[in-house]
Every structure is written in C-alpha cells, then in structure tokens.
Amino acid sequence: MPNERGSEKTGDGAPLYAGVKQMILERIHSGEWPPKHRVPSENELVAELGVSKMTANRALRELASEGELVRIQGVGSFVAERKGTSALFEVRNIADEIAERGHTHLASVVLLKEEDASPSVADALNMPIGAKVFHSLIVHSENDVPVQIEDRYVNPAAAPSYLEQDFTTITPNAYLTREAPLGGSEHIVEAAMPEPWECKLLVIPRNEPCLMIRRRTWSSRQVVSFARLVYPGTRYRLETRSGKAVEE
C-alpha cells in the first residue's frame, strides 16, 4: 500500500521500488542485459511485476540518475555503457588509457593557433600578459563517443614546434612529454556545468554535469602547459589509489 508520500511498501516495510531496482541491477551485473540493451518500460514493469506505474517510474529514474541506465524520451531506457576511467593525479596519455581498454581513440582538432595570453592564462604559465602562447582545443573520443575536451595553452619556449604537429596522430601529452620531460604537475578537480559550446562538442544535454580538471605541468623550473580537461559525468570517472592493496 502507498504510504503518506505515495511510496509502495512490501510486507516487511521495504519500498517496492528498491526491489525493482535490485531486479534490474542483477540482470545488468550478471550480463543478461548488456550495455545498450533496452530494459522494460514502465508499463512493461507494471504488467510483469504487478507494481504501480509510480513505483516503476521511480526505479527507472533513480537508476538513470545513478548512471546505470540511459533514458531517452520517447524511445525508452537502456543499459548504460561502463564508464571509462582516467588516473586522477597521473599525467597520462588519454590515447593509451583508451587503448588499454581495448577501445579505439580518435582526436578531432577544433583549434590550433598562436594568440596573446589573457591575464588568467599568463598567470597560469608564469608569463607576461599579452605574451604569445600556443592554444589547442581538441576533442578526444572513445569508440566514436566524445569523452574529453582538452583545452590547452602551451609556453612556446618549451615546445617551439607545437603548432606544426598533427594532433590526430599524436596527442599533445605524448608530444610535450617528448619535448619537455615532465618534472611536476598541479591538479585542481571540480564539478561543473558545461558551457553551450562544450555541450555541442561532447554531444551532451545542457543539464549534464561534467568533471573538470585544471592541470599545469612543468619541466625543470619552467611551466610547460596549462590545460582544462572536461569529461561528461555519465561517460567518465576519475580515480586514484595509493599504497599497496590489501589482499583478501
């Protein structure tokens, strides 16, 4: 019976929607319903399980908010693909990370040019305001799905041939690591709502939260680059580990 808030309960007082969620999760985690598999609709769950439409709706809605399902209005609910991962405090090549998962990396160069450093970019690179800097804007995709916007500014003194590179075949990370071996890095991580132009590049809705890393790298005592990396929250996660894992 519904309680005062309209949530159905089982005989032991547990909410019915939780049981519906568990049933769906078991089929996903067992592999019975693989990524992109269409799960039963609200009406189908009502008919199959004998629950109310309100209960079926809440189960599907919560699973979507938790990243287990992708709901497409007018089409249905589908099992979400497992999120890619990126090392949080390591400066790794995204192409290598994607290859390690057995997937295909593709880079699309949106912008590659020399420009005058804005006050914020000049501060990040320890250069005078208005000094010439190299600016690249690249979208990285995994199996043709955009997973990262790399908005990077580079100190020309550290990598003078930066603008001459083909960043569809070599990543800025790989090139800069070769030209100016990494001496240190700084990371700032935060959640952010994407700008309209970022939504277009990542092919995501305006209301999808993103993970953002602001990263500075330097070689010896010279700042080499300042990058802003934007990841769609539903497609990527950042992780780190320290120390030795405990064996069970």
GUDOLUM-866059 format. One record per residue: chain; z, y, x of N, C-alpha, C in turn. Coordinates in nm, 3 decimals. Layout:
N
A	Z	Y	X	Z	Y	X	Z	Y	X
...
***
This chain:
248
A	0.000	-0.120	0.084	0.000	0.000	0.000	0.000	0.125	0.087
A	-0.064	0.233	0.039	-0.061	0.356	0.117	0.077	0.415	0.122
A	0.115	0.473	0.237	0.241	0.543	0.245	0.220	0.688	0.206
A	0.317	0.774	0.228	0.308	0.912	0.183	0.193	0.986	0.250
A	0.151	0.942	0.368	0.041	1.008	0.439	-0.092	0.940	0.414
A	-0.093	0.838	0.328	-0.218	0.773	0.294	-0.259	0.665	0.391
A	-0.166	0.616	0.474	-0.198	0.512	0.571	-0.151	0.377	0.517
A	-0.245	0.280	0.506	-0.211	0.148	0.455	-0.123	0.073	0.555
A	-0.034	-0.007	0.501	0.057	-0.086	0.583	0.042	-0.233	0.552
A	0.073	-0.317	0.654	0.079	-0.461	0.633	0.217	-0.495	0.581
A	0.238	-0.624	0.553	0.368	-0.665	0.500	0.482	-0.637	0.594
A	0.457	-0.637	0.727	0.564	-0.611	0.823	0.573	-0.464	0.860
A	0.500	-0.378	0.790	0.511	-0.235	0.813	0.414	-0.179	0.915
A	0.333	-0.263	0.980	0.236	-0.215	1.079	0.116	-0.155	1.007
A	0.060	-0.046	1.058	-0.056	0.014	0.992	-0.178	-0.076	1.001
A	-0.252	-0.088	0.890	-0.368	-0.175	0.886	-0.478	-0.129	0.981
A	-0.492	0.002	1.000	-0.599	0.050	1.087	-0.581	-0.001	1.230
A	-0.454	-0.021	1.271	-0.428	-0.072	1.406	-0.479	-0.214	1.420
A	-0.465	-0.293	1.313	-0.517	-0.429	1.316	-0.668	-0.433	1.320
A	-0.733	-0.338	1.249	-0.879	-0.330	1.252	-0.925	-0.291	1.392
A	-0.857	-0.196	1.454	-0.890	-0.156	1.590	-0.878	-0.274	1.686
A	-0.770	-0.351	1.672	-0.747	-0.463	1.761	-0.856	-0.568	1.746
A	-0.898	-0.593	1.624	-1.004	-0.690	1.600	-1.133	-0.647	1.669
A	-1.166	-0.519	1.657	-1.287	-0.468	1.720	-1.276	-0.475	1.872
A	-1.159	-0.435	1.927	-1.140	-0.437	2.071	-1.149	-0.579	2.127
A	-1.096	-0.676	2.055	-1.102	-0.815	2.102	-1.247	-0.862	2.115
A	-1.330	-0.823	2.021	-1.470	-0.865	2.026	-1.545	-0.792	2.137
A	-1.506	-0.667	2.163	-1.568	-0.592	2.273	-1.528	-0.652	2.407
A	-1.397	-0.671	2.427	-1.347	-0.717	2.557	-1.384	-0.862	2.586
A	-1.409	-0.941	2.482	-1.450	-1.080	2.503	-1.597	-1.090	2.541
A	-1.670	-0.982	2.520	-1.812	-0.983	2.547	-1.897	-1.020	2.427
A	-1.832	-1.053	2.315	-1.906	-1.087	2.194	-1.990	-0.968	2.146
A	-1.931	-0.849	2.160	-2.003	-0.725	2.128	-2.024	-0.648	2.258
A	-2.140	-0.661	2.322	-2.166	-0.593	2.449	-2.194	-0.444	2.430
A	-2.203	-0.367	2.540	-2.238	-0.225	2.529	-2.366	-0.204	2.449
A	-2.367	-0.101	2.364	-2.478	-0.061	2.276	-2.490	-0.149	2.152
A	-2.401	-0.250	2.138	-2.402	-0.333	2.018	-2.355	-0.251	1.898
A	-2.423	-0.262	1.788	-2.383	-0.189	1.668	-2.267	-0.264	1.602
A	-2.157	-0.194	1.580	-2.040	-0.255	1.515	-2.052	-0.234	1.365
A	-1.979	-0.312	1.285	-1.987	-0.297	1.139	-1.954	-0.155	1.094
A	-2.022	-0.112	0.990	-1.997	0.021	0.934	-1.866	0.021	0.856
A	-1.824	0.138	0.811	-1.703	0.147	0.729	-1.715	0.057	0.607
A	-1.829	0.062	0.538	-1.847	-0.020	0.418	-1.846	-0.168	0.451
A	-1.905	-0.204	0.564	-1.906	-0.346	0.603	-1.766	-0.394	0.639
A	-1.686	-0.309	0.704	-1.548	-0.347	0.735	-1.465	-0.361	0.608
A	-1.490	-0.273	0.511	-1.419	-0.281	0.383	-1.450	-0.415	0.317
A	-1.578	-0.453	0.314	-1.617	-0.578	0.250	-1.567	-0.700	0.325
A	-1.571	-0.693	0.461	-1.532	-0.810	0.542	-1.382	-0.830	0.548
A	-1.306	-0.720	0.559	-1.162	-0.731	0.584	-1.076	-0.698	0.462
A	-1.138	-0.641	0.360	-1.061	-0.610	0.241	-0.969	-0.490	0.257
A	-1.000	-0.400	0.350	-0.919	-0.279	0.369	-0.988	-0.163	0.297
A	-0.919	-0.051	0.291	-0.978	0.066	0.226	-1.077	0.134	0.321
A	-1.162	0.218	0.265	-1.257	0.292	0.346	-1.184	0.389	0.439
A	-1.070	0.441	0.392	-0.989	0.532	0.473	-0.939	0.461	0.599
A	-0.895	0.336	0.584	-0.845	0.259	0.698	-0.958	0.228	0.796
A	-1.074	0.186	0.743	-1.188	0.156	0.830	-1.234	0.281	0.905
A	-1.235	0.394	0.835	-1.277	0.520	0.898	-1.184	0.558	1.011
A	-1.053	0.544	0.990	-0.957	0.583	1.093	-0.970	0.493	1.216
A	-0.990	0.363	1.194	-1.004	0.271	1.308	-1.126	0.308	1.392
A	-1.239	0.331	1.326	-1.361	0.366	1.399	-1.349	0.502	1.467
A	-1.287	0.596	1.397	-1.272	0.731	1.452	-1.185	0.730	1.576
A	-1.073	0.656	1.572	-0.984	0.653	1.689	-1.048	0.580	1.807
A	-1.122	0.472	1.778	-1.190	0.401	1.888	-1.296	0.489	1.953
A	-1.360	0.573	1.874	-1.457	0.666	1.930	-1.389	0.770	2.017
A	-1.276	0.823	1.971	-1.204	0.924	2.048	-1.146	0.866	2.177
A	-1.120	0.735	2.178	-1.067	0.668	2.298	-1.178	0.621	2.392
A	-1.304	0.648	2.353	-1.415	0.614	2.441	-1.464	0.471	2.430
A	-1.415	0.396	2.332	-1.458	0.257	2.315	-1.588	0.248	2.235
A	-1.609	0.342	2.144	-1.728	0.344	2.060	-1.799	0.478	2.072
A	-1.927	0.476	2.043	-2.006	0.599	2.030	-2.055	0.602	1.886
A	-2.020	0.708	1.813	-2.060	0.721	1.673	-2.174	0.822	1.662
A	-2.284	0.779	1.600	-2.399	0.865	1.580	-2.415	0.887	1.430
A	-2.399	1.011	1.389	-2.402	1.042	1.247	-2.534	0.997	1.184
A	-2.522	0.925	1.073	-2.639	0.879	1.001	-2.701	0.753	1.058
A	-2.649	0.706	1.172	-2.705	0.586	1.236	-2.602	0.473	1.241
A	-2.482	0.502	1.293	-2.377	0.400	1.300	-2.289	0.415	1.421
A	-2.205	0.315	1.443	-2.113	0.312	1.557	-2.157	0.203	1.653
A	-2.152	0.234	1.783	-2.200	0.140	1.884	-2.097	0.127	1.996
A	-2.093	0.008	2.058	-2.002	-0.014	2.169	-2.044	0.074	2.286
A	-1.950	0.150	2.339	-1.980	0.242	2.449	-2.003	0.163	2.577
A	-2.090	0.216	2.662	-2.108	0.156	2.795	-1.986	0.189	2.880
A	-1.952	0.098	2.969	-1.837	0.121	3.057	-1.861	0.244	3.142
A	-1.761	0.326	3.160	-1.775	0.448	3.238	-1.794	0.418	3.386
A	-1.879	0.496	3.449	-1.889	0.490	3.594	-1.764	0.551	3.653
A	-1.737	0.524	3.779	-1.619	0.580	3.844	-1.659	0.653	3.970
A	-1.579	0.751	4.004	-1.602	0.826	4.127	-1.469	0.842	4.198
A	-1.470	0.824	4.329	-1.347	0.840	4.406	-1.305	0.986	4.400
A	-1.179	1.008	4.364	-1.132	1.142	4.338	-1.117	1.225	4.465
A	-1.050	1.173	4.566	-1.023	1.253	4.684	-1.104	1.209	4.806
A	-1.211	1.133	4.782	-1.304	1.099	4.889	-1.432	1.179	4.868
A	-1.497	1.214	4.977	-1.626	1.282	4.966	-1.733	1.176	4.984
A	-1.770	1.114	4.872	-1.865	1.003	4.878	-2.000	1.044	4.824
A	-2.100	0.969	4.862	-2.237	0.990	4.816	-2.250	0.926	4.677
A	-2.282	1.006	4.575	-2.292	0.952	4.441	-2.400	0.844	4.431
A	-2.505	0.856	4.510	-2.611	0.754	4.508	-2.555	0.619	4.554
A	-2.464	0.621	4.653	-2.403	0.496	4.699	-2.312	0.437	4.592
A	-2.234	0.523	4.524	-2.145	0.476	4.419	-2.223	0.406	4.309
A	-2.334	0.467	4.270	-2.415	0.410	4.163	-2.480	0.279	4.208
A	-2.527	0.275	4.332	-2.590	0.153	4.385	-2.489	0.038	4.392
A	-2.364	0.070	4.424	-2.261	-0.034	4.431	-2.235	-0.099	4.296
A	-2.267	-0.028	4.188	-2.251	-0.086	4.055	-2.376	-0.162	4.011
A	-2.475	-0.169	4.101	-2.598	-0.238	4.069	-2.690	-0.158	3.979
A	-2.669	-0.026	3.976	-2.748	0.061	3.889	-2.844	0.147	3.971
A	-2.929	0.218	3.902	-3.032	0.299	3.967	-2.995	0.447	3.963
A	-3.002	0.511	4.079	-2.973	0.655	4.089	-3.103	0.734	4.085
A	-3.099	0.846	4.013	-3.213	0.936	4.006	-3.161	1.079	4.014
A	-3.224	1.162	4.097	-3.184	1.302	4.111	-3.296	1.393	4.064
A	-3.259	1.494	3.987	-3.354	1.594	3.941	-3.311	1.730	3.993
A	-3.397	1.792	4.075	-3.365	1.921	4.135	-3.403	2.033	4.038
A	-3.302	2.104	3.990	-3.324	2.213	3.895	-3.348	2.344	3.970
A	-3.278	2.362	4.081	-3.285	2.487	4.157	-3.257	2.459	4.304
A	-3.332	2.526	4.392	-3.311	2.514	4.537	-3.365	2.642	4.600
A	-3.274	2.733	4.640	-3.321	2.862	4.690	-3.213	2.932	4.774
A	-3.257	3.039	4.840	-3.164	3.127	4.913	-3.129	3.244	4.822
A	-3.003	3.286	4.824	-2.962	3.400	4.743	-2.843	3.470	4.808
A	-2.807	3.585	4.753	-2.692	3.660	4.803	-2.564	3.603	4.746
A	-2.463	3.587	4.831	-2.336	3.530	4.789	-2.261	3.625	4.697
A	-2.221	3.575	4.581	-2.136	3.652	4.490	-1.997	3.661	4.553
A	-1.911	3.747	4.502	-1.775	3.755	4.558	-1.701	3.622	4.559
A	-1.712	3.543	4.450	-1.640	3.416	4.445	-1.698	3.314	4.543
A	-1.830	3.310	4.555	-1.894	3.216	4.648	-1.864	3.257	4.792
A	-1.872	3.386	4.820	-1.842	3.436	4.955	-1.699	3.401	4.994
A	-1.607	3.415	4.900	-1.467	3.382	4.928	-1.452	3.234	4.958
A	-1.520	3.149	4.879	-1.510	3.004	4.899	-1.567	2.960	5.034
A	-1.673	3.029	5.078	-1.739	2.991	5.204	-1.688	3.069	5.325
A	-1.592	3.159	5.301	-1.540	3.244	5.409	-1.651	3.327	5.473
A	-1.733	3.386	5.387	-1.845	3.468	5.433	-1.838	3.605	5.368
A	-1.908	3.705	5.420	-1.908	3.837	5.358	-1.979	3.836	5.223
A	-1.935	3.919	5.132	-2.002	3.932	5.003	-2.146	3.980	5.027
A	-2.240	3.914	4.961	-2.381	3.951	4.977	-2.450	3.880	5.091
A	-2.378	3.802	5.171	-2.441	3.726	5.280	-2.536	3.622	5.220
A	-2.638	3.586	5.295	-2.733	3.488	5.247	-2.672	3.348	5.246
A	-2.688	3.278	5.135	-2.639	3.141	5.122	-2.750	3.057	5.058
A	-2.741	2.926	5.076	-2.834	2.834	5.011	-2.769	2.782	4.884
A	-2.845	2.776	4.776	-2.792	2.733	4.647	-2.880	2.621	4.591
A	-2.816	2.509	4.555	-2.889	2.398	4.492	-2.820	2.359	4.363
A	-2.899	2.321	4.265	-2.848	2.272	4.136	-2.923	2.143	4.106
A	-2.848	2.033	4.102	-2.909	1.900	4.090	-2.838	1.821	3.981
A	-2.915	1.748	3.901	-2.859	1.658	3.801	-2.877	1.515	3.852
A	-2.765	1.444	3.863	-2.769	1.303	3.905	-2.758	1.214	3.782
A	-2.846	1.113	3.775	-2.846	1.021	3.662	-2.823	0.878	3.708
A	-2.761	0.800	3.621	-2.737	0.658	3.645	-2.808	0.580	3.537
A	-2.906	0.499	3.579	-2.990	0.428	3.482	-3.048	0.524	3.379
A	-3.097	0.637	3.428	-3.163	0.740	3.346	-3.071	0.818	3.254
A	-2.940	0.800	3.269	-2.843	0.875	3.188	-2.774	0.978	3.277
A	-2.783	1.106	3.248	-2.719	1.208	3.332	-2.568	1.189	3.340
A	-2.515	1.186	3.463	-2.371	1.165	3.480	-2.303	1.274	3.563
A	-2.382	1.360	3.628	-2.319	1.465	3.710	-2.415	1.583	3.731
A	-2.358	1.703	3.716	-2.427	1.824	3.761	-2.363	1.863	3.893
A	-2.444	1.879	3.996	-2.396	1.921	4.128	-2.447	2.063	4.154
A	-2.359	2.159	4.143	-2.392	2.300	4.165	-2.330	2.338	4.299
A	-2.415	2.349	4.404	-2.364	2.358	4.541	-2.416	2.482	4.614
A	-2.325	2.545	4.690	-2.360	2.656	4.779	-2.333	2.612	4.923
A	-2.424	2.643	5.011	-2.416	2.594	5.150	-2.425	2.711	5.247
A	-2.344	2.704	5.351	-2.347	2.801	5.460	-2.471	2.772	5.547
A	-2.568	2.863	5.554	-2.691	2.837	5.631	-2.666	2.807	5.778
A	-2.558	2.862	5.835	-2.530	2.837	5.976	-2.495	2.690	6.000
A	-2.441	2.624	5.898	-2.400	2.484	5.913	-2.516	2.388	5.890
A	-2.612	2.429	5.806	-2.724	2.341	5.773	-2.850	2.426	5.755
A	-2.909	2.474	5.862	-3.022	2.568	5.853	-3.147	2.512	5.783
A	-3.163	2.382	5.781	-3.283	2.323	5.720	-3.259	2.272	5.578
A	-3.151	2.317	5.516	-3.111	2.265	5.384	-3.223	2.281	5.281
A	-3.287	2.397	5.277	-3.388	2.423	5.175	-3.516	2.343	5.195
A	-3.532	2.282	5.309	-3.653	2.206	5.339	-3.642	2.060	5.298
A	-3.525	2.020	5.248	-3.502	1.878	5.217	-3.555	1.841	5.078
A	-3.594	1.714	5.067	-3.634	1.659	4.937	-3.513	1.588	4.878
A	-3.441	1.656	4.791	-3.317	1.601	4.738	-3.337	1.503	4.623
A	-3.463	1.461	4.602	-3.486	1.348	4.513	-3.482	1.216	4.590
A	-3.488	1.226	4.724	-3.486	1.106	4.807	-3.362	1.098	4.895
A	-3.295	1.211	4.918	-3.170	1.213	4.993	-3.076	1.310	4.922
A	-2.950	1.274	4.909	-2.857	1.362	4.840	-2.807	1.471	4.935
A	-2.764	1.586	4.881	-2.704	1.687	4.967	-2.587	1.632	5.047
A	-2.508	1.544	4.985	-2.394	1.485	5.055	-2.440	1.411	5.180
A	-2.543	1.327	5.166	-2.591	1.249	5.280	-2.648	1.340	5.388
A	-2.724	1.440	5.348	-2.784	1.531	5.445	-2.678	1.612	5.519
A	-2.582	1.669	5.444	-2.480	1.753	5.508	-2.388	1.671	5.597
A	-2.359	1.547	5.558	-2.276	1.461	5.641	-2.343	1.433	5.775
A	-2.475	1.424	5.772	-2.550	1.401	5.895	-2.557	1.526	5.982
A	-2.579	1.641	5.917	-2.596	1.766	5.992	-2.466	1.827	6.039
A	-2.361	1.813	5.959	-2.230	1.873	5.991	-2.122	1.773	5.953
A	-2.090	1.678	6.041	-1.993	1.573	6.011	-1.865	1.629	5.949
A	-1.819	1.562	5.845	-1.704	1.609	5.768	-1.578	1.616	5.852
A	-1.514	1.734	5.849	-1.388	1.750	5.919	-1.270	1.760	5.822
A	-1.297	1.799	5.698	-1.191	1.810	5.599	-1.249	1.851	5.465
A	-1.167	1.839	5.360	-1.215	1.875	5.227	-1.099	1.924	5.141
A	-1.133	1.997	5.038	-1.036	2.051	4.943	-1.091	2.027	4.802
A	-1.005	1.978	4.711	-1.049	1.946	4.576	-0.960	2.013	4.472
A	-1.022	2.066	4.369	-0.950	2.116	4.252	-1.011	2.047	4.131
A	-0.930	1.977	4.054	-0.980	1.900	3.940	-0.924	1.958	3.812
A	-1.010	1.973	3.711	-0.965	2.024	3.583	-1.057	1.977	3.471
A	-1.004	1.980	3.349	-1.086	1.953	3.231	-1.150	2.084	3.190
A	-1.272	2.076	3.136	-1.342	2.198	3.098	-1.442	2.167	2.987
A	-1.462	2.264	2.902	-1.568	2.254	2.802	-1.698	2.301	2.867
A	-1.807	2.230	2.849	-1.932	2.264	2.917	-1.996	2.390	2.862
A	-2.068	2.459	2.950	-2.149	2.573	2.909	-2.272	2.520	2.834
A	-2.334	2.601	2.749	-2.453	2.554	2.675	-2.561	2.497	2.767
A	-2.586	2.562	2.882	-2.691	2.512	2.971	-2.651	2.379	3.034
A	-2.521	2.357	3.054	-2.475	2.230	3.109	-2.492	2.119	3.006
A	-2.469	2.150	2.878	-2.491	2.051	2.772	-2.637	2.005	2.770
A	-2.728	2.099	2.789	-2.870	2.064	2.789	-2.905	1.973	2.907
A	-2.851	2.005	3.025	-2.882	1.924	3.143	-2.820	1.785	3.134
A	-2.700	1.775	3.077	-2.631	1.646	3.067	-2.664	1.571	2.938
A	-2.734	1.637	2.847	-2.770	1.580	2.717	-2.644	1.534	2.643
A	-2.553	1.629	2.624	-2.428	1.602	2.553	-2.407	1.709	2.447
A	-2.324	1.679	2.345	-2.295	1.780	2.243	-2.205	1.890	2.298
A	-2.204	2.004	2.230	-2.128	2.120	2.275	-1.978	2.092	2.280
A	-1.929	2.000	2.196	-1.785	1.977	2.188	-1.736	1.863	2.277
A	-1.821	1.813	2.366	-1.776	1.703	2.454	-1.706	1.760	2.578
A	-1.579	1.725	2.599	-1.509	1.775	2.718	-1.564	1.711	2.844
A	-1.555	1.785	2.953	-1.606	1.736	3.082	-1.496	1.738	3.187
A	-1.516	1.659	3.291	-1.431	1.662	3.408	-1.502	1.748	3.513
A	-1.427	1.835	3.577	-1.489	1.923	3.675	-1.411	1.921	3.805
A	-1.483	1.907	3.915	-1.424	1.913	4.049	-1.484	2.033	4.123
A	-1.399	2.116	4.177	-1.443	2.221	4.269	-1.408	2.171	4.409
A	-1.509	2.155	4.493	-1.488	2.091	4.624	-1.542	2.179	4.735
A	-1.456	2.202	4.837	-1.500	2.268	4.959	-1.494	2.166	5.072
A	-1.592	2.171	5.158	-1.591	2.083	5.276	-1.616	2.167	5.400
A	-1.559	2.122	5.509	-1.581	2.194	5.634	-1.596	2.096	5.751
A	-1.659	2.149	5.855	-1.681	2.073	5.977	-1.626	2.157	6.091
A	-1.539	2.097	6.169	-1.464	2.173	6.271	-1.390	2.285	6.198
A	-1.413	2.411	6.233	-1.344	2.522	6.167	-1.434	2.600	6.071
A	-1.550	2.547	6.046	-1.648	2.618	5.965	-1.662	2.555	5.826
A	-1.652	2.637	5.720	-1.677	2.586	5.586	-1.826	2.557	5.573
A	-1.860	2.438	5.530	-1.999	2.396	5.520	-2.054	2.422	5.380
A	-1.979	2.380	5.278	-2.032	2.397	5.143	-1.920	2.410	5.040
A	-1.958	2.465	4.926	-1.870	2.477	4.812	-1.947	2.423	4.692
A	-1.894	2.320	4.627	-1.967	2.256	4.517	-1.882	2.251	4.391
A	-1.948	2.266	4.281	-1.887	2.249	4.148	-1.954	2.128	4.085
A	-1.877	2.022	4.062	-1.930	1.896	4.010	-1.881	1.876	3.868
A	-1.972	1.858	3.774	-1.937	1.845	3.633	-1.979	1.707	3.583
A	-1.883	1.634	3.524	-1.907	1.500	3.472	-1.882	1.495	3.321
A	-1.968	1.434	3.240	-1.936	1.416	3.098	-1.814	1.327	3.083
A	-1.718	1.368	3.003	-1.594	1.292	2.990	-1.612	1.152	2.936
A	-1.715	1.129	2.853	-1.734	0.997	2.794	-1.813	0.902	2.883
A	-1.867	0.952	2.995	-1.952	0.868	3.079	-1.895	0.841	3.217
A	-1.792	0.915	3.257	-1.743	0.902	3.393	-1.592	0.916	3.398
A	-1.532	0.855	3.495	-1.390	0.876	3.520	-1.369	0.890	3.669
A	-1.264	0.961	3.705	-1.230	0.981	3.845	-1.104	0.902	3.874
A	-1.099	0.837	3.987	-0.981	0.756	4.019	-0.951	0.761	4.168
A	-0.827	0.731	4.200	-0.786	0.726	4.339	-0.676	0.623	4.353
A	-0.655	0.574	4.472	-0.549	0.475	4.499	-0.499	0.498	4.640
A	-0.369	0.483	4.660	-0.312	0.496	4.792	-0.216	0.381	4.816
A	-0.200	0.345	4.940	-0.110	0.236	4.973	-0.175	0.100	4.945
A	-0.103	-0.005	4.975	-0.152	-0.142	4.957	-0.117	-0.191	4.819
A	-0.214	-0.253	4.753	-0.188	-0.304	4.619	-0.086	-0.418	4.624
A	-0.003	-0.428	4.523	0.096	-0.535	4.515	0.028	-0.659	4.462
A	0.041	-0.768	4.532	-0.021	-0.893	4.487	0.071	-0.964	4.388
A	0.011	-1.010	4.277	0.090	-1.078	4.174	0.099	-1.226	4.204
***
